[in-house]
Amino acid sequence: MLSTKSFPVIEATLPIIAERISSITPNFYNRLFAAHPELLNGIFSRSNQKNGTQQQALAGSIAVFATYLVKHPGVTPETMLARVAHKHTSLGVIEEQYPIVYKHLFDAIAEDLGDALTPEIAEAWTEVYWLMAHALIKIEKGLYAQQANAEIYTPWKLVERTETGVDSVSFSFEPADDTPATVAKPGQFISVRMPMADGVRQVRQYTLSGDIEQANRRTITVKLDVNGEFSPVIHNDLKLGDVLELSNPYGDLVIDEEGAPLVIATAGIGCTPSAAALQTLAARGSNRKVTVLHADQEVGAWPLREQMLDSIAKLPQATLGTWFERGELPEELNAKAGYMDLTDALAEDAEVYLCGPLPFMHAVRSQALEAGIPAERIHYEVFGPDVWLAA
């Protein structure tokens, strides 16, 4: 918790720091990479730096953490910290990197605020930084300790490649060495690291879309972004037998086989955690009440459609609803035209899981809140940096 000395300082300066932090973070990253260019080789995404999402995610996490300390003295935002920690551990972030971040972040803050950054304010915000850093370090050490090995990345060989939907491909990997592999949970993700054309390694995180409880198999489904840096390489250059570096599985968006009625609402390639969860629920013979909702451009564009339909058919209390922007509306899919509408799908005690483009999740989350579902029972997954933390 914040010290009694720092609390009033943070409370008084939070509005200006929250307002300026989105301008400070680009300067921070420029400083960080100038001093440590090696961090762009295998840890940070160049694409996320260019499009600004990494800066947004950092700014959001700092603002949310400080706001929480002021509004809820004595506790920390555990959900936010857990999400950040799972992202960090999938990338191999270690304790020794936090002082490096601190130096360049506070140099950027000092440059932005100038003489307005008094020693008292600097000391208070330093306290906020290290409260957040130490909380993350503790969680991250625990996550690393839960794995079946102490490696950040291990080699995995591509053994199967399957087209699914439009411009989506499922890739299945098996271990390329004898390193013990961790059994994943439905809804978790892995980091995939490989060199780009210039030799610099880049990393992307992908939700495991199938074969969840097989420790010696990892399956991900990747949507092609023709303007992206990473997906064109994995789509066009990766061949059977090729070996990539994969991280251990991480992620706190895990769906259990028992519990309250479950509503899973997805759009596009956001169906990957849903597909994995449904496959796992079906394999375990779950009797949980599950409502599966999916929106896509058209029926043929729906990735993993056959896998999901097969799983739903094996779940005695599962129902399906779909929405398509164009094309045919198959009756067997309970299909409707246009955009997803949760009006008739939400029970009062439902647990709601969302995954898809941010505009989709904003719209569907608003519908769930308006229907009376408490915010703590609405869960979500964001691919890449979590720019939705402030929500």
C-alpha positions as a printed Julia matrix, in Angstrom:
391×3 Matrix{Float64}:
   0.0     0.0     0.0
   1.06    3.61   -0.48
   2.85    5.27    2.41
   1.03    8.02    4.28
   3.64   10.44    2.93
   3.1     9.51   -0.73
  -0.67    9.06   -0.71
  -1.67   12.76   -0.82
   1.03   13.48   -3.41
  -0.2    10.74   -5.73
  -3.81   11.75   -5.17
  -3.0    15.37   -6.09
  -0.78   14.62   -9.1
  -2.65   11.61  -10.54
  -4.78   13.72  -12.93
  -1.77   15.36  -14.59
   0.31   12.16  -14.73
  -2.64   10.2   -16.11
  -3.12   12.91  -18.72
   0.57   13.02  -19.68
   1.51    9.34  -19.43
   0.44    8.53  -22.99
   2.85   11.23  -24.19
   5.59   10.08  -21.84
   5.62    6.41  -22.84
   6.76    6.92  -26.48
   9.74    8.93  -25.18
  10.42    6.14  -22.66
  10.52    3.46  -25.35
  12.79    5.61  -27.55
  15.19    5.95  -24.64
  14.95    2.26  -23.7
  15.7     0.95  -27.18
  18.49    3.47  -27.76
  20.22    2.16  -24.65
  19.2    -1.5   -25.08
  18.55   -2.28  -28.76
  18.82   -5.98  -27.95
  15.33   -5.81  -26.41
  13.86   -5.5   -29.9
  15.46   -8.83  -30.78
  13.13  -11.41  -29.28
  11.17   -9.53  -26.6
   9.4    -6.41  -27.89
   7.32   -6.35  -31.06
   8.39   -3.82  -33.67
   4.86   -3.76  -35.05
   3.36   -2.9   -31.67
   5.89   -0.09  -31.32
   4.97    1.32  -34.72
   1.21    1.2   -34.2
   1.42    2.53  -30.65
  -0.37   -0.32  -28.89
   2.6    -1.15  -26.65
   2.77    2.47  -25.49
  -0.98    2.5   -24.85
  -0.77   -0.7   -22.83
   2.04    0.58  -20.6
   0.34    3.93  -20.07
  -2.94    2.21  -19.24
  -1.39   -0.16  -16.72
   0.44    2.62  -14.86
  -2.65    4.84  -14.75
  -4.91    1.99  -13.62
  -2.48    0.86  -10.92
  -2.01    4.33   -9.44
  -5.75    5.08   -9.58
  -6.49    1.82   -7.81
  -4.02    2.6    -5.03
  -5.77    5.92   -4.43
  -9.31    4.57   -4.58
  -8.65    1.3    -2.73
  -5.9     1.87   -0.14
  -4.36   -1.3     1.19
  -5.02   -3.53   -1.83
  -3.75   -3.84   -5.39
  -5.6    -4.56   -8.67
  -4.94   -8.3    -8.72
  -6.76   -8.98  -12.0
  -4.77   -6.36  -13.89
  -1.49   -7.48  -12.34
  -2.17  -11.11  -13.21
  -2.89  -10.27  -16.85
   0.32   -8.25  -17.16
   2.35  -10.94  -15.37
   1.12  -13.7   -17.69
   2.1   -11.57  -20.71
   5.5   -10.85  -19.17
   6.32  -14.45  -18.36
   5.38  -15.62  -21.84
   8.05  -13.2   -23.11
  10.67  -14.09  -20.52
  10.67  -10.82  -18.58
  12.96  -11.13  -15.52
  13.46   -9.2   -12.28
  16.75   -7.65  -13.43
  14.97   -5.76  -16.21
  12.75   -3.71  -13.89
  15.52   -1.27  -12.8
  16.3    -0.68  -16.49
  12.66    0.18  -17.18
  12.57    2.41  -14.1
  15.58    4.47  -15.19
  14.34    5.22  -18.68
  10.72    5.7   -17.68
  11.59    8.25  -15.01
  14.06   10.01  -17.28
  11.16   10.4   -19.73
   8.85   11.64  -16.97
  11.47   14.17  -15.84
  11.93   15.47  -19.38
   8.18   15.82  -19.91
   7.33   17.51  -16.61
  10.47   19.61  -16.26
  10.57   21.78  -13.15
   7.08   20.59  -12.2
   8.63   17.28  -11.15
   9.68   18.16   -7.61
  11.74   15.72   -5.5
   8.6    15.02   -3.47
   6.58   14.08   -6.56
   9.44   12.0    -7.98
   9.76   10.09   -4.72
   6.04    9.37   -4.55
   5.82    8.1    -8.12
   8.97    6.06   -7.6
   7.12    4.36   -4.76
   4.18    3.64   -7.08
   6.5     2.15   -9.7
   8.23   -0.2    -7.28
   4.97   -1.23   -5.61
   3.75   -2.32   -9.05
   7.11   -3.82  -10.04
   7.52   -5.89   -6.88
   3.94   -7.14   -7.11
   4.56   -8.24  -10.71
   7.92   -9.82   -9.88
   6.31  -11.9    -7.15
   3.53  -13.14   -9.44
   5.95  -13.8   -12.3
   8.28  -15.86  -10.14
   5.3   -17.97   -9.1
   4.22  -18.46  -12.72
   7.71  -19.51  -13.78
   7.86  -21.98  -10.9
   4.64  -23.68  -12.03
   6.14  -24.72  -15.37
   7.53  -28.18  -16.09
  10.85  -26.62  -17.13
  12.94  -23.56  -16.38
  13.32  -22.47  -20.02
  11.72  -19.39  -21.58
  11.65  -20.95  -25.06
  12.14  -24.5   -26.26
  12.31  -25.87  -29.82
   9.14  -27.33  -31.38
   8.76  -28.91  -34.82
   5.83  -28.22  -37.14
   4.07  -31.55  -37.78
   0.7   -30.52  -39.2
  -0.76  -27.6   -41.1
  -4.52  -27.26  -41.74
  -6.42  -24.55  -43.6
  -9.48  -23.36  -41.68
 -11.79  -20.53  -42.72
 -10.6   -17.73  -44.97
  -6.9   -16.84  -44.61
  -6.62  -18.82  -41.36
  -4.31  -21.8   -40.78
  -3.91  -24.13  -37.81
  -0.31  -25.13  -37.04
   0.46  -28.12  -34.8
   3.87  -28.57  -33.2
   5.62  -31.37  -31.31
   8.77  -31.06  -29.15
  12.07  -31.02  -31.03
  14.06  -31.99  -27.94
  13.51  -33.8   -24.64
  12.69  -30.74  -22.49
   9.68  -31.55  -20.26
   6.56  -29.8   -21.55
   3.86  -28.19  -19.42
   0.25  -29.29  -19.85
  -1.77  -26.24  -20.93
  -5.22  -25.15  -19.79
  -8.07  -24.15  -22.12
  -7.84  -20.44  -22.85
  -4.08  -20.14  -22.4
  -1.62  -18.82  -24.98
   1.99  -19.3   -26.01
   4.6   -16.98  -27.46
   6.06  -17.9   -30.84
   9.52  -16.51  -31.63
  11.2   -16.63  -35.02
  13.58  -14.53  -37.14
  12.26  -12.09  -39.73
  13.87  -11.43  -43.13
  16.49   -9.14  -41.58
  17.45  -11.77  -38.99
  15.87   -9.95  -36.03
  13.71  -12.28  -33.95
  10.14  -11.2   -33.36
   7.53  -12.62  -30.98
   3.77  -13.01  -31.23
   1.36  -14.57  -28.76
  -1.29  -17.02  -29.95
  -4.03  -18.73  -28.01
  -3.83  -22.5   -28.12
  -6.78  -23.56  -30.28
  -6.75  -27.33  -29.74
  -4.95  -30.38  -28.29
  -4.94  -28.58  -24.94
  -4.3   -31.44  -22.54
  -1.61  -33.07  -24.69
   1.66  -31.91  -23.14
   3.65  -32.9   -26.22
   1.53  -31.05  -28.77
   0.79  -27.37  -29.3
  -1.8   -26.15  -31.84
  -2.36  -22.51  -32.72
  -4.55  -20.91  -35.4
  -3.2   -17.83  -37.17
  -5.16  -15.32  -39.26
  -3.16  -13.8   -42.11
  -2.58  -10.06  -41.89
  -1.18   -9.18  -45.29
   0.12   -5.87  -43.92
   1.67   -7.44  -40.83
   5.27   -8.48  -40.24
   4.85  -11.83  -38.52
   1.79  -13.66  -39.88
   2.9   -13.51  -43.55
   6.13  -15.27  -42.57
   4.42  -18.02  -40.59
   1.78  -18.45  -43.33
   4.04  -18.35  -46.38
   7.46  -19.55  -45.23
   6.86  -22.11  -42.47
   7.07  -25.69  -43.77
   6.44  -29.1   -42.21
   9.52  -30.14  -40.27
  10.62  -26.57  -39.54
  11.54  -25.83  -35.93
  10.37  -22.74  -34.03
  10.83  -21.46  -30.49
   7.68  -21.73  -28.36
   7.2   -20.53  -24.8
   5.48  -22.36  -22.0
   1.69  -21.81  -21.83
   0.41  -18.8   -19.9
  -2.84  -16.9   -19.47
  -5.46  -16.46  -16.76
  -8.56  -16.7   -18.98
  -9.2   -20.34  -18.14
 -12.64  -21.91  -18.48
 -13.63  -24.64  -16.01
 -15.87  -27.61  -16.8
 -18.24  -26.87  -13.9
 -19.89  -23.69  -12.68
 -22.53  -21.12  -13.51
 -24.06  -20.93  -17.0
 -21.36  -20.01  -19.46
 -21.72  -17.58  -22.36
 -18.84  -17.48  -24.85
 -19.11  -14.62  -27.37
 -16.48  -14.37  -30.09
 -15.86  -12.77  -33.47
 -13.49  -13.76  -36.26
 -10.19  -15.31  -35.19
 -11.19  -14.48  -31.61
 -12.88  -17.9   -31.56
  -9.57  -19.66  -30.85
  -9.87  -19.74  -27.02
 -13.53  -20.71  -27.42
 -12.62  -23.61  -29.72
 -10.03  -24.89  -27.25
 -12.37  -24.57  -24.28
 -15.22  -26.35  -26.05
 -12.96  -29.17  -27.18
 -11.71  -29.63  -23.61
 -15.2   -29.47  -22.09
 -16.4   -32.08  -24.57
 -13.44  -34.38  -23.86
 -14.2   -34.2   -20.13
 -17.9   -34.93  -20.61
 -18.93  -31.62  -19.05
 -22.59  -30.98  -18.23
 -22.09  -27.25  -17.81
 -24.69  -25.09  -19.54
 -22.86  -23.36  -22.39
 -24.14  -20.76  -24.84
 -21.76  -20.35  -27.78
 -22.14  -17.14  -29.82
 -20.02  -16.3   -32.83
 -20.01  -13.44  -35.33
 -18.16  -13.39  -38.63
 -18.19  -11.83  -42.08
 -19.71  -14.96  -43.63
 -20.07  -18.67  -42.89
 -17.0   -19.67  -44.89
 -14.8   -17.19  -43.05
 -15.42  -18.77  -39.63
 -12.12  -20.33  -38.46
 -12.3   -23.69  -36.65
 -15.99  -23.99  -37.49
 -16.02  -27.78  -37.84
 -14.01  -28.29  -34.64
 -16.38  -26.06  -32.68
 -19.53  -27.65  -34.11
 -18.19  -31.12  -33.31
 -17.5   -30.1   -29.7
 -20.89  -28.43  -29.29
 -22.62  -31.61  -30.52
 -20.9   -33.56  -27.71
 -22.0   -31.15  -24.97
 -25.54  -31.98  -23.75
 -26.28  -28.47  -22.51
 -24.63  -26.43  -25.25
 -26.5   -24.12  -27.62
 -25.24  -22.09  -30.57
 -26.08  -18.72  -32.09
 -24.3   -17.08  -35.01
 -24.36  -13.77  -36.88
 -22.98  -13.13  -40.37
 -22.6    -9.8   -42.14
 -23.2   -11.28  -45.58
 -23.98  -14.51  -47.42
 -26.14  -17.47  -46.48
 -27.75  -17.89  -43.05
 -27.84  -21.65  -42.33
 -30.74  -22.66  -40.1
 -28.67  -25.39  -38.43
 -26.31  -22.69  -37.13
 -29.17  -20.6   -35.73
 -27.79  -17.84  -37.94
 -28.9   -14.24  -38.14
 -27.83  -11.34  -40.32
 -25.84   -8.4   -39.0
 -24.11   -7.97  -35.66
 -24.27   -9.99  -32.46
 -27.11   -9.33  -30.02
 -26.94  -10.84  -26.53
 -30.49   -9.89  -25.55
 -31.88  -13.41  -25.29
 -28.65  -15.2   -24.34
 -27.84  -13.97  -20.84
 -28.98  -15.62  -17.62
 -28.64  -13.52  -14.46
 -25.89  -15.74  -13.06
 -23.99  -16.2   -16.35
 -20.23  -16.01  -16.66
 -19.44  -14.21  -19.93
 -16.22  -14.67  -21.92
 -15.37  -12.34  -24.82
 -12.71  -12.5   -27.5
 -12.48  -10.65  -30.79
 -11.69   -7.19  -32.18
 -11.86   -4.4   -29.6
 -14.92   -2.67  -31.16
 -16.78   -5.99  -31.0
 -15.84   -6.54  -27.35
 -16.81   -3.0   -26.38
 -20.24   -3.48  -27.96
 -20.88   -6.91  -26.48
 -19.58   -5.98  -23.04
 -21.93   -2.99  -23.0
 -24.83   -5.3   -23.83
 -23.88   -7.63  -20.99
 -23.6    -4.77  -18.49
 -26.97   -3.38  -19.6
 -28.46   -6.83  -19.09
 -27.34   -6.76  -15.46
 -24.24   -8.95  -15.62
 -21.71   -7.61  -13.05
 -18.42   -6.44  -14.53
 -16.48   -9.02  -12.51
 -18.32  -11.82  -14.35
 -17.37  -10.48  -17.78
 -13.99  -11.84  -18.86
 -12.03  -11.03  -22.01
  -8.89  -11.8   -23.97
  -6.93   -9.3   -26.05
  -4.42  -10.49  -28.63
  -1.18   -8.51  -28.24
  -0.7    -5.63  -25.77
  -3.77   -5.18  -23.56
  -4.91   -1.67  -24.46
  -8.24   -2.32  -22.76
  -6.86   -2.38  -19.19
  -8.53    0.91  -18.3
 -11.92   -0.68  -18.92
